[in-house]
Amino acid sequence: MGPQHAMQTAERLYTQGYISYPRTETTHYPENFDLKGPLRQQANHPYWADTVKRLLAEGINRPRKGHDAGDHPPITPMRSATEAELGSEAWRLYEYITRHFIATVSYDCRYLQSTISFRIGPEHFTCTGKTVMSPGFTEIMPWQSVPLEESLPTCQRGDIFPVSEMKMLEKQTSPPDYLTEAELITLMEKHGIGTDASIPVHINNICQRNYVTVESGRRLRPTNLGIVLVHGYYKIDAELVLPTIRSAVEKQLNLIAQGKADYRQVLGHTLDVFKRKFHYFVDSIAGMDELMEVSFSPLAATGKPLSRCGKCHRFMKYIQAKPSRLHCSHCDETYTLPQNGTIKLYKELRCPLDDFELVLWSSGSRGKSYPLCPYCSNHPPFRDMKKGMGCNECTHPTCQHSLSMLGIGQCVECESGVLVLDPTSGPKWKVACNKCNVVAHCFENAYRVRVSADTCGSCEAALLAVDFNKAKSPLPGDETQHTGCVFCDPIFQELVELKHAASCHPMHRGGPGRRQGRGRARGRRPPGKPSARRPKDKMSALAAYFV
């Protein structure tokens, strides 16, 4: 189990009430801490009940050492649990926490260390071994017990033993193995890098950024990218790689916590140091580029042309390797794209805001897809948009690809999502939520599906205008056109199937025993007024008003 996964599992055990708060660096119990209370909770556990009952009867051994960081008490079990109750992964962590807690109040392990001196011919030898007198805490933590191979046979002074074999061993020195995650954590703590709560995040970050890979035995193997990056940093500014500067910052933070330093002075000094280092690094970036180009191809030389840049109107190159992105070599700009899907050009259509060609992201034939503008996705044009959003979340009031034009109503599963028509999905049309993974398959073999400007009188969702092929029309009387609400129209309800994960069921709202309508309010059109597309939220309304 990796450190990040272990921390997430510990937080889950904490929220479920099985252990105390896990984000603590304190290993010393306060004087008034009730040690017997958590211990009594384990008195009937099938694995360690005998040990706990004996400790309660004989009296516990209050821990004498530990570090008091001034935060939360050490991690302790709050109630008894079994593997069947927690599951295998959570149980492994819970078992270790519980065994460790019981061991902290157990007695010391006592053993007798013996040394035997003997002679073979003219050579003198000694052999040292251990004999356990009382197992103490190792009874509950057997992995710390005295190994059996360290025990010596019973012998008396003057005994003679036959020599069974004599040989000379020849070996060669070998380089040390890659660090395990546990060894890395030990070194980070030794050099003052991070805290117990932040160390798992740091290790997880270097794994996600492909600086290291986790191999068998939880060993961390540096990648070419990680090696080149470290050498590049070291060549420009060694302090960016060595633990000294990070350790110095951690010490200053500890002084602030102890009231021995002013946080304003520490903050100002630290920001000034890193600002100077940043400017020096930028001025010396050529050294990093030289190292990178030895092992990697330049970004401008990779990828294949896909879509045109809105600034220079030249083709940008699509780099498919994770993280997938678009790069304009002329403008020297890189645009991040959505991951875990396919990217292709979207009909050579352009964004009305920045003139970038749109691209289409798709998660597959059964998943959802949506167009996006590379520039808008990285530089949101509206205040209510976030980085990484596609056209299905854009609140532009007039763009034909935006949420304002293709949105239908609020998602039937999540509170914040809007169901948006996928105009590229025909003839197997789809309506997908722009927040969650809900996908509604509808109107198979329909010739055309459009979002109408009119709204449903019952749930206020946008109506859909559907044109069917005459030979495959499901409408009565050989009709080929129908406009209705996907939630309320009885004809459409039979033609819409909601897909969510592995389940599927007809999509509807209202009715006895059913979820009531939660569609986004579009409002009804006053009589005599021309139909107008109503925005789906306040920011869209403001944008429509001012634009």
Backbone torsions as a table, in degrees:
resi	resn	phi	psi	omega
1	MET	NA	124.3	179.8
2	GLY	-72.8	163.1	-176.9
3	PRO	-63.2	-38.7	179.9
4	GLN	-66.7	-42.9	178.9
5	HIS	-66.3	-37.4	178.1
6	ALA	-64.0	-40.5	178.9
7	MET	-66.3	-41.4	178.3
8	GLN	-64.0	-40.9	178.0
9	THR	-64.9	-40.3	178.5
10	ALA	-63.9	-40.2	178.5
11	GLU	-65.3	-36.3	177.7
12	ARG	-67.1	-40.7	176.4
13	LEU	-64.0	-35.2	179.3
14	TYR	-67.9	-46.3	-179.1
15	THR	-66.3	-25.5	177.8
16	GLN	-87.4	-2.7	174.0
17	GLY	85.9	17.5	-178.5
18	TYR	-89.8	-29.8	180.0
19	ILE	-134.2	167.3	176.6
20	SER	-79.4	179.6	-175.0
21	TYR	-58.2	123.3	-171.7
22	PRO	-85.3	-20.7	-176.7
23	ARG	-84.1	74.1	-179.4
24	THR	-137.6	148.7	176.0
25	GLU	-109.4	-0.5	-178.9
26	THR	-80.1	133.3	176.1
27	THR	-120.3	10.2	-179.3
28	HIS	-113.5	127.6	178.8
29	TYR	-78.6	135.9	174.8
30	PRO	-62.1	159.2	-176.8
31	GLU	-62.6	-34.2	-177.4
32	ASN	-94.3	14.1	-178.4
33	PHE	-73.7	131.7	179.9
34	ASP	-81.0	98.3	179.9
35	LEU	-81.6	-28.6	-177.2
36	LYS	-75.2	-28.5	-179.4
37	GLY	-59.4	-57.3	176.7
38	PRO	-61.5	-29.6	-179.6
39	LEU	-69.0	-39.4	179.0
40	ARG	-64.0	-29.3	178.8
41	GLN	-61.1	-24.0	-176.4
42	GLN	-100.2	8.3	-173.0
43	ALA	-66.7	-23.2	-178.2
44	ASN	-112.0	14.7	-179.1
45	HIS	-70.6	138.8	-175.9
46	PRO	-66.1	-19.5	-175.5
47	TYR	-93.8	-39.8	-173.0
48	TRP	-130.6	23.5	-179.4
49	ALA	-61.5	-42.5	-177.7
50	ASP	-62.1	-43.5	179.9
51	THR	-64.2	-43.5	-178.4
52	VAL	-65.5	-44.4	-179.7
53	LYS	-62.7	-37.6	178.6
54	ARG	-67.2	-38.4	177.6
55	LEU	-65.2	-41.6	179.8
56	LEU	-66.8	-34.2	-179.3
57	ALA	-76.0	-42.2	-176.8
58	GLU	-86.0	-17.2	-175.9
59	GLY	100.7	139.6	-177.5
60	ILE	-82.0	161.4	176.4
61	ASN	-104.3	99.9	-175.4
62	ARG	-61.7	130.3	-179.5
63	PRO	-59.1	142.5	-175.5
64	ARG	-105.1	-21.7	-174.1
65	LYS	-119.4	-177.3	179.9
66	GLY	131.4	168.6	-178.4
67	HIS	-114.1	129.3	178.1
68	ASP	-100.8	103.2	-179.5
69	ALA	-86.6	-2.1	178.4
70	GLY	80.8	12.2	178.9
71	ASP	-108.3	-123.9	-176.7
72	HIS	-88.1	157.7	177.4
73	PRO	-63.6	167.0	177.4
74	PRO	-58.6	156.4	-178.6
75	ILE	-68.0	127.4	179.6
76	THR	-134.2	152.3	174.3
77	PRO	-72.3	139.8	-178.4
78	MET	-101.3	-24.0	175.7
79	ARG	-157.5	161.7	-176.1
80	SER	-76.7	146.4	179.5
81	ALA	-152.7	160.1	178.7
82	THR	-120.9	169.5	179.9
83	GLU	-64.6	-36.7	178.9
84	ALA	-63.9	-29.5	-178.7
85	GLU	-80.4	-34.4	-173.1
86	LEU	-100.2	-29.6	-170.1
87	GLY	95.9	160.7	-169.7
88	SER	-63.0	-47.3	-174.5
89	GLU	-69.6	-48.9	179.4
90	ALA	-63.6	-33.4	179.6
91	TRP	-66.0	-40.1	179.3
92	ARG	-57.4	-43.7	-179.9
93	LEU	-72.2	-42.6	179.3
94	TYR	-62.3	-41.1	179.9
95	GLU	-62.4	-42.1	179.8
96	TYR	-64.8	-44.4	180.0
97	ILE	-61.1	-44.2	-177.9
98	THR	-67.8	-45.8	178.6
99	ARG	-62.3	-38.7	179.2
100	HIS	-65.3	-41.4	178.9
101	PHE	-63.0	-45.9	179.4
102	ILE	-62.1	-37.2	179.9
103	ALA	-66.2	-32.8	-178.3
104	THR	-67.6	-23.7	179.0
105	VAL	-104.9	7.7	177.4
106	SER	-88.7	172.7	-178.4
107	TYR	-86.6	165.1	-178.1
108	ASP	-66.8	152.4	172.6
109	CYS	-81.2	126.7	-179.4
110	ARG	-114.2	131.9	179.1
111	TYR	-142.8	157.5	179.0
112	LEU	-103.3	121.2	179.4
113	GLN	-97.1	124.6	-177.3
114	SER	-119.7	147.4	177.4
115	THR	-126.7	125.9	179.5
116	ILE	-107.8	127.3	174.8
117	SER	-104.5	133.0	-179.8
118	PHE	-147.0	167.2	-176.8
119	ARG	-131.0	135.9	173.0
120	ILE	-119.9	106.9	-174.4
121	GLY	63.7	-131.7	-180.0
122	PRO	-86.2	-4.9	-175.0
123	GLU	-93.9	138.9	178.1
124	HIS	-103.8	138.7	179.8
125	PHE	-133.8	158.4	173.0
126	THR	-131.1	149.5	178.7
127	CYS	-137.1	127.4	-177.7
128	THR	-114.5	136.7	179.0
129	GLY	-144.2	172.7	-176.9
130	LYS	-128.4	140.5	175.5
131	THR	-121.5	120.5	-176.0
132	VAL	-71.9	127.2	176.3
133	MET	-96.0	-43.5	177.4
134	SER	-145.5	120.6	-174.1
135	PRO	-65.4	-30.0	178.7
136	GLY	58.2	-132.0	-175.9
137	PHE	-67.6	-19.1	-179.4
138	THR	-71.0	-11.7	175.8
139	GLU	-66.0	-36.7	-179.7
140	ILE	-93.0	-19.6	176.3
141	MET	-121.0	74.2	-172.5
142	PRO	-62.8	-22.1	-179.1
143	TRP	-71.0	-10.4	176.1
144	GLN	-106.2	9.6	-179.4
145	SER	-73.9	164.6	179.2
146	VAL	-68.5	124.6	-178.9
147	PRO	-61.4	146.4	-179.2
148	LEU	-64.1	-31.2	-177.9
149	GLU	-70.6	-10.2	178.0
150	GLU	-88.0	-4.9	178.9
151	SER	-80.4	147.5	-178.1
152	LEU	-106.5	151.1	176.1
153	PRO	-72.2	156.5	177.7
154	THR	-73.1	130.3	-179.4
155	CYS	-151.2	163.1	179.8
156	GLN	-120.9	159.9	177.4
157	ARG	-60.0	131.1	178.1
158	GLY	93.8	-4.8	178.4
159	ASP	-63.2	146.8	179.0
160	ILE	-117.3	130.6	179.9
161	PHE	-119.3	140.0	177.5
162	PRO	-73.4	145.2	176.7
163	VAL	-87.3	117.7	-176.5
164	SER	-85.1	-31.3	-177.1
165	GLU	-161.3	144.0	173.2
166	MET	-134.6	131.3	178.6
167	LYS	-156.4	157.3	177.3
168	MET	-99.9	128.5	179.2
169	LEU	-99.4	130.5	176.3
170	GLU	-117.2	126.5	-179.7
171	LYS	-136.6	162.8	175.6
172	GLN	-115.1	146.6	176.4
173	THR	-69.2	148.5	-179.9
174	SER	-129.7	151.9	-179.8
175	PRO	-66.5	154.8	178.5
176	PRO	-64.8	151.3	179.6
177	ASP	-75.2	168.8	176.4
178	TYR	-64.6	151.1	-179.4
179	LEU	-67.8	140.7	168.5
180	THR	-82.5	166.4	177.7
181	GLU	-61.3	-37.8	179.2
182	ALA	-65.2	-41.4	178.3
183	GLU	-65.9	-37.7	177.9
184	LEU	-65.1	-41.5	177.7
185	ILE	-60.9	-42.4	178.6
186	THR	-60.7	-43.3	179.5
187	LEU	-68.0	-38.1	178.3
188	MET	-63.9	-41.3	177.2
189	GLU	-65.8	-38.1	-179.5
190	LYS	-63.8	-39.8	-177.0
191	HIS	-93.8	5.4	175.5
192	GLY	72.5	34.4	179.7
193	ILE	-102.3	113.5	177.0
194	GLY	77.6	178.8	177.9
195	THR	-120.7	175.1	178.6
196	ASP	-59.1	-30.3	-179.0
197	ALA	-83.2	-32.0	-174.9
198	SER	-94.4	-21.4	-178.6
199	ILE	-58.6	-45.6	177.1
200	PRO	-59.2	-33.9	179.0
201	VAL	-66.9	-42.4	179.5
202	HIS	-61.4	-44.8	-178.9
203	ILE	-66.6	-40.1	178.4
204	ASN	-64.4	-35.9	-179.9
205	ASN	-64.3	-44.4	-178.1
206	ILE	-69.7	-24.0	174.6
207	CYS	-74.4	-45.4	-178.6
208	GLN	-66.8	-31.7	-179.2
209	ARG	-85.0	5.2	176.0
210	ASN	64.8	31.5	172.3
211	TYR	-82.9	-28.9	177.0
212	VAL	-140.6	159.9	172.1
213	THR	-122.3	148.0	180.0
214	VAL	-93.1	118.6	-179.5
215	GLU	-103.5	-174.6	-179.1
216	SER	-60.1	144.8	-176.1
217	GLY	78.5	13.6	-179.2
218	ARG	57.7	36.9	177.0
219	ARG	-91.6	142.4	-176.0
220	LEU	-99.3	113.9	-179.5
221	ARG	-103.7	119.4	179.6
222	PRO	-64.1	139.2	175.2
223	THR	-86.7	170.7	176.4
224	ASN	-59.3	-38.9	178.9
225	LEU	-61.8	-45.7	-179.6
226	GLY	-64.0	-41.0	-179.3
227	ILE	-65.7	-46.6	-180.0
228	VAL	-64.2	-38.3	-179.5
229	LEU	-63.1	-45.0	-179.9
230	VAL	-64.4	-44.7	179.4
231	HIS	-64.2	-36.7	178.6
232	GLY	-66.1	-45.6	176.3
233	TYR	-60.6	-43.6	-177.1
234	TYR	-64.6	-36.3	-179.8
235	LYS	-67.5	-36.7	-178.1
236	ILE	-85.0	-50.3	-178.2
237	ASP	-150.9	104.3	-174.5
238	ALA	-61.4	-28.9	-177.5
239	GLU	-67.1	-18.5	176.9
240	LEU	-72.4	-17.6	-179.3
241	VAL	-105.8	-42.1	-178.0
242	LEU	-69.0	152.7	-176.2
243	PRO	-78.4	-0.3	-171.9
244	THR	-64.3	-47.5	-174.7
245	ILE	-69.5	-38.6	178.3
246	ARG	-66.6	-40.4	178.4
247	SER	-63.6	-38.4	178.7
248	ALA	-64.0	-39.5	177.9
249	VAL	-64.8	-42.7	178.8
250	GLU	-61.3	-38.7	178.3
251	LYS	-64.9	-39.6	177.6
252	GLN	-64.2	-38.0	177.8
253	LEU	-64.8	-38.3	177.2
254	ASN	-65.1	-36.3	177.4
255	LEU	-65.6	-36.2	176.2
256	ILE	-63.6	-44.3	-179.8
257	ALA	-62.7	-31.0	179.9
258	GLN	-87.0	-1.5	180.0
259	GLY	77.4	17.5	-177.5
260	LYS	-100.7	-2.3	179.5
261	ALA	-143.2	150.0	178.8
262	ASP	-88.3	127.2	-173.6
263	TYR	-65.9	-29.3	179.7
264	ARG	-65.7	-43.3	178.8
265	GLN	-66.7	-42.2	178.6
266	VAL	-63.8	-44.1	179.8
267	LEU	-62.9	-46.9	-179.8
268	GLY	-62.6	-43.0	-180.0
269	HIS	-65.4	-44.0	-178.7
270	THR	-65.4	-44.1	178.6
271	LEU	-62.7	-38.9	179.8
272	ASP	-65.3	-41.3	179.5
273	VAL	-62.5	-47.9	-176.9
274	PHE	-72.5	-29.5	176.0
275	LYS	-64.5	-44.4	178.2
276	ARG	-64.5	-40.4	178.9
277	LYS	-65.4	-38.1	179.6
278	PHE	-63.7	-47.9	-179.4
279	HIS	-63.7	-38.8	178.2
280	TYR	-66.0	-38.6	179.9
281	PHE	-66.0	-43.2	179.4
282	VAL	-62.6	-40.9	179.2
283	ASP	-67.1	-23.6	-176.9
284	SER	-109.7	19.7	-173.0
285	ILE	-65.4	-19.9	-179.5
286	ALA	-59.6	-34.3	178.1
287	GLY	-64.0	-37.7	176.6
288	MET	-67.6	-41.3	179.6
289	ASP	-61.2	-39.7	-179.8
290	GLU	-62.6	-42.7	179.1
291	LEU	-67.6	-40.7	-179.0
292	MET	-63.9	-40.3	-176.0
293	GLU	-71.3	-17.2	176.0
294	VAL	-69.5	-38.9	-175.7
295	SER	-104.1	-20.1	-175.0
296	PHE	-131.7	153.5	175.6
297	SER	-77.6	145.3	176.2
298	PRO	-60.2	148.5	-176.7
299	LEU	-59.6	-36.8	-177.9
300	ALA	-68.2	-20.1	-177.9
301	ALA	-95.0	-0.4	-178.4
302	THR	-107.8	170.0	176.2
303	GLY	79.5	179.5	179.5
304	LYS	-130.3	147.8	-179.2
305	PRO	-60.7	137.5	-177.8
306	LEU	-132.1	-61.9	-175.2
307	SER	-133.8	163.4	-175.4
308	ARG	-90.6	143.2	175.6
309	CYS	-74.5	141.2	179.7
310	GLY	-78.7	-11.7	-178.9
311	LYS	-92.2	-50.3	-177.1
312	CYS	-106.2	-9.0	179.3
313	HIS	61.9	23.8	172.1
314	ARG	-99.9	161.7	-178.5
315	PHE	-70.2	135.6	171.1
316	MET	-93.1	150.7	-178.6
317	LYS	-97.6	135.7	178.9
318	TYR	-92.2	117.4	178.1
319	ILE	-99.0	109.7	-171.6
320	GLN	-79.1	-26.5	-179.2
321	ALA	-62.7	141.7	-178.1
322	LYS	-66.2	138.3	-6.5
323	PRO	-77.6	128.1	-178.4
324	SER	-63.8	144.1	-176.0
325	ARG	-162.7	167.9	174.3
326	LEU	-110.3	139.4	-179.0
327	HIS	-130.5	128.6	174.7
328	CYS	-101.6	110.6	-177.2
329	SER	-71.4	-27.5	-179.4
330	HIS	-72.8	-44.3	178.8
331	CYS	-87.2	-11.5	-175.5
332	ASP	55.4	47.3	179.0
333	GLU	-121.3	143.0	178.3
334	THR	-122.5	134.7	-176.6
335	TYR	-121.6	121.8	179.4
336	THR	-71.4	142.3	179.2
337	LEU	-117.1	161.0	173.9
338	PRO	-60.3	144.1	-176.1
339	GLN	-96.7	172.2	173.4
340	ASN	58.5	45.2	177.5
341	GLY	-164.4	-178.0	177.8
342	THR	-103.6	147.8	-179.2
343	ILE	-122.4	132.0	173.6
344	LYS	-147.0	165.4	-179.4
345	LEU	-68.6	141.2	-176.4
346	TYR	-104.5	83.0	170.9
347	LYS	57.6	19.3	-178.2
348	GLU	57.4	25.3	176.5
349	LEU	-80.8	154.1	-175.5
350	ARG	-119.6	152.6	176.4
351	CYS	-73.8	132.0	-179.5
352	PRO	-69.6	-12.6	-177.3
353	LEU	-90.5	-40.0	-172.4
354	ASP	-130.3	-0.8	176.3
355	ASP	69.9	14.9	173.4
356	PHE	-75.8	142.5	174.4
357	GLU	-71.1	137.5	-179.0
358	LEU	-77.6	150.3	173.0
359	VAL	-121.6	157.2	-178.0
360	LEU	-111.2	124.4	174.2
361	TRP	-100.8	136.1	-179.3
362	SER	-139.7	139.4	176.8
363	SER	-96.4	5.1	179.1
364	GLY	128.2	173.2	-175.4
365	SER	-65.6	-29.9	-178.6
366	ARG	-97.8	-7.5	177.9
367	GLY	-96.7	-163.4	-178.5
368	LYS	-103.6	161.2	177.3
369	SER	-144.2	155.3	179.5
370	TYR	-159.0	149.3	174.9
371	PRO	-80.4	159.6	176.9
372	LEU	-153.5	152.3	174.8
373	CYS	-95.8	123.0	-178.1
374	PRO	-56.8	-36.8	-177.6
375	TYR	-75.6	-46.6	-179.7
376	CYS	-63.4	-34.2	-179.3
377	SER	-66.6	-31.3	179.2
378	ASN	-95.7	-22.6	179.0
379	HIS	-132.4	81.9	-174.9
380	PRO	-53.8	128.2	-176.4
381	PRO	-82.0	-20.1	-177.9
382	PHE	-117.0	153.6	-173.9
383	ARG	-65.5	-30.9	-177.3
384	ASP	-88.1	4.8	177.6
385	MET	-99.4	150.7	178.0
386	LYS	-117.2	161.1	179.4
387	LYS	-62.2	135.6	179.4
388	GLY	97.3	-4.7	-179.0
389	MET	-77.0	150.1	177.1
390	GLY	-100.8	-172.8	179.8
391	CYS	-64.2	-24.2	-180.0
392	ASN	-73.1	-3.4	174.1
393	GLU	-123.4	3.8	180.0
394	CYS	-78.1	135.9	-176.1
395	THR	-100.8	21.4	175.5
396	HIS	-59.5	129.5	-171.2
397	PRO	-74.7	-19.7	-174.2
398	THR	-122.9	-11.4	-178.7
399	CYS	-65.2	133.0	-175.1
400	GLN	-70.7	-12.4	-179.6
401	HIS	-100.9	-2.2	-169.6
402	SER	-83.6	170.4	175.8
403	LEU	-60.4	-34.6	-178.1
404	SER	-64.5	-29.0	-176.6
405	MET	-99.0	-26.2	-175.1
406	LEU	-113.1	-4.9	179.3
407	GLY	-72.0	144.6	-178.6
408	ILE	-108.9	-53.6	-178.1
409	GLY	-178.7	177.8	-176.8
410	GLN	-65.8	144.4	-179.1
411	CYS	-61.0	145.9	-179.2
412	VAL	-81.2	-7.6	-177.1
413	GLU	-113.2	-41.9	-177.0
414	CYS	-110.6	163.1	-174.4
415	GLU	-84.4	-29.6	-171.5
416	SER	-103.5	-11.1	-174.9
417	GLY	-85.1	159.4	176.7
418	VAL	-124.9	134.1	175.5
419	LEU	-75.4	126.2	-174.5
420	VAL	-124.2	135.4	177.7
421	LEU	-70.2	134.0	175.1
422	ASP	-93.3	102.2	-174.3
423	PRO	-71.9	-9.1	-178.7
424	THR	-98.3	0.4	-170.4
425	SER	-87.1	-10.0	-178.0
426	GLY	-61.6	151.4	5.1
427	PRO	-83.9	-2.3	175.0
428	LYS	-98.7	81.5	-168.7
429	TRP	-68.6	148.2	-179.5
430	LYS	-135.3	147.0	170.5
431	VAL	-122.6	124.5	-173.6
432	ALA	-127.4	148.1	175.5
433	CYS	-75.8	138.9	-179.6
434	ASN	-85.1	5.2	178.2
435	LYS	-120.5	-50.3	-176.6
436	CYS	-106.1	-171.7	-174.4
437	ASN	-96.5	23.3	177.6
438	VAL	-75.3	128.9	177.2
439	VAL	-132.4	129.2	177.7
440	ALA	-109.5	118.6	176.3
441	HIS	-89.2	131.5	-171.8
442	CYS	-150.1	158.4	168.7
443	PHE	49.7	52.1	179.9
444	GLU	-62.5	137.6	-179.4
445	ASN	71.2	12.4	174.4
446	ALA	-70.4	145.3	-178.3
447	TYR	-76.6	-40.6	-178.0
448	ARG	-153.1	141.8	176.2
449	VAL	-130.9	127.8	-179.7
450	ARG	-130.1	150.3	173.7
451	VAL	-87.9	120.1	-177.7
452	SER	-79.3	157.7	175.5
453	ALA	-77.3	-15.7	180.0
454	ASP	-81.8	159.7	-178.8
455	THR	-122.9	160.7	179.1
456	CYS	-73.6	136.9	179.4
457	GLY	-72.6	-17.7	-178.4
458	SER	-93.6	-52.2	-175.0
459	CYS	-110.9	-4.0	176.8
460	GLU	65.5	19.5	172.8
461	ALA	-80.8	158.3	179.1
462	ALA	-69.1	143.5	177.2
463	LEU	-83.4	151.9	176.8
464	LEU	-110.4	132.6	175.7
465	ALA	-102.3	118.7	-172.6
466	VAL	-119.3	130.7	173.9
467	ASP	-109.9	120.8	-179.6
468	PHE	-100.9	154.8	170.4
469	ASN	-69.4	139.4	-174.3
470	LYS	-62.0	-34.8	-177.0
471	ALA	-74.7	-22.8	-175.8
472	LYS	-123.3	24.4	-177.1
473	SER	-75.5	128.4	176.8
474	PRO	-86.5	1.1	-176.6
475	LEU	-77.7	149.0	178.8
476	PRO	-70.3	151.3	176.3
477	GLY	69.2	26.9	179.5
478	ASP	58.2	25.3	175.7
479	GLU	-70.5	149.3	-179.8
480	THR	-116.8	-9.8	-178.2
481	GLN	-126.7	140.7	177.1
482	HIS	-156.1	138.3	177.5
483	THR	-121.1	127.6	-178.0
484	GLY	-166.4	-178.8	-179.5
485	CYS	-97.1	132.0	-178.6
486	VAL	-68.8	-17.8	-179.2
487	PHE	-93.1	-35.3	-169.9
488	CYS	-111.7	-27.6	-176.1
489	ASP	-69.6	121.7	-177.9
490	PRO	-63.6	-29.1	178.6
491	ILE	-70.4	-44.9	-178.6
492	PHE	-70.3	-31.0	-178.5
493	GLN	-60.5	-30.9	178.9
494	GLU	-78.4	-14.0	-174.9
495	LEU	-108.5	3.1	-177.3
496	VAL	-119.2	128.3	179.3
497	GLU	-126.4	124.6	-176.9
498	LEU	-86.4	129.5	177.3
499	LYS	-112.6	127.1	177.2
500	HIS	-143.4	109.6	-174.5
501	ALA	59.0	-120.8	-176.4
502	ALA	-99.0	-1.3	-176.0
503	SER	-103.5	160.1	176.1
504	CYS	-150.5	146.7	178.1
505	HIS	-162.5	160.0	178.5
506	PRO	-60.4	145.0	-179.5
507	MET	-97.5	126.0	178.5
508	HIS	-157.8	170.4	175.6
509	ARG	-138.6	158.1	174.2
510	GLY	74.5	-176.5	-179.5
511	GLY	89.8	161.1	-179.1
512	PRO	-60.9	130.0	176.1
513	GLY	73.2	11.4	-178.5
514	ARG	-117.4	162.3	179.3
515	ARG	-64.2	131.7	179.6
516	GLN	-73.5	161.5	-176.0
517	GLY	-60.7	137.2	177.0
518	ARG	-130.0	27.1	-176.3
519	GLY	-65.5	151.5	176.4
520	ARG	-64.2	133.6	-176.6
521	ALA	-68.3	121.0	175.8
522	ARG	-108.2	-21.8	178.9
523	GLY	82.4	156.4	177.9
524	ARG	-95.0	149.8	-179.6
525	ARG	-81.9	126.7	178.3
526	PRO	-62.5	149.0	-179.4
527	PRO	-59.4	139.1	176.8
528	GLY	84.3	-7.5	-179.7
529	LYS	-94.8	144.3	175.7
530	PRO	-67.4	147.9	-178.4
531	SER	-68.1	137.2	179.9
532	ALA	-135.4	142.8	180.0
533	ARG	-72.7	121.5	-179.9
534	ARG	-88.5	131.1	175.9
535	PRO	-62.9	160.8	-172.6
536	LYS	-97.9	-6.1	176.3
537	ASP	-154.5	178.1	-174.3
538	LYS	-66.5	-39.2	-179.6
539	MET	-64.9	-37.8	176.8
540	SER	-65.7	-39.1	179.1
541	ALA	-62.8	-42.6	178.3
542	LEU	-65.4	-41.9	179.3
543	ALA	-63.0	-41.8	178.9
544	ALA	-64.5	-36.9	-178.3
545	TYR	-67.7	-46.9	-174.9
546	PHE	-79.4	-34.3	179.6
547	VAL	-74.7	NA	NA
